[in-house]
Amino acid sequence: MGNQRLTPDQQEELLHILKARFEANVQRHEGLEWEKVLAKLEANPDKLWSLSEMERTEGEPDVVAYDQDTNEYIFMDCSKESPKGRRSICYDRAALEARKKHKPENSAMDMANAMGIEMLTEEEYRKLQELGNFDLKTSSWVQTPEEIRKLGGALFCDKRYDHVFLYHNGADSYYGARGFRGKLIV
């Protein structure tokens, strides 16, 4: 990831977007104050770049939790469907390299690393779904246990019939309706 920084104008624009989303979706973070989130963001400008990448790829990041023990805010992608700018990708680099034909442009794990975010775990995905209805038409890769990954598989989730489902697929598969959701701790 390195040393990416936003220009002052880019920072101002991103903070305006994040504040508007924060205020429009109080049910995701009841009891939290934007001013405190803003102070944390201003103290961690490197995190703003990661949030801008989440926004650029249409993830619509928002605060979904606050950890009192560590004094950290947790942002997750809250777009209604799996982020458009992160779809049609396989699970990780090994899966990408294993494909002989019709390789996707990227992998979910590589994109998350490049953006400075973490792909959601199944547990985090389920917690996100408690805050709204996400992935009703799409699906999102989630972190996959090593024992499954070693055998060539990877996991993804979606929400159908008012329930969150966990599925498996070959890690090298990719679909126009599957991307990934990420989180960033600030």
Secondary structure, DSSP 8 states (H G I E B T S, - for coil): -------HHHHHHHHHHHHHHHHHTGGGSTT--HHHHHHHHHH-HHHHHHHHHHHHTT--EEEEEEETTTTEEEEEE--SSS-GGG-S-BSSHHHHHH--SS--S-BHHHHHHHHT-EE--HHHHHHHHTTS---SS-EEEE---HHHHTTTEEEEEEEETTEEEEEEEETT---TTEEE-EEEE-
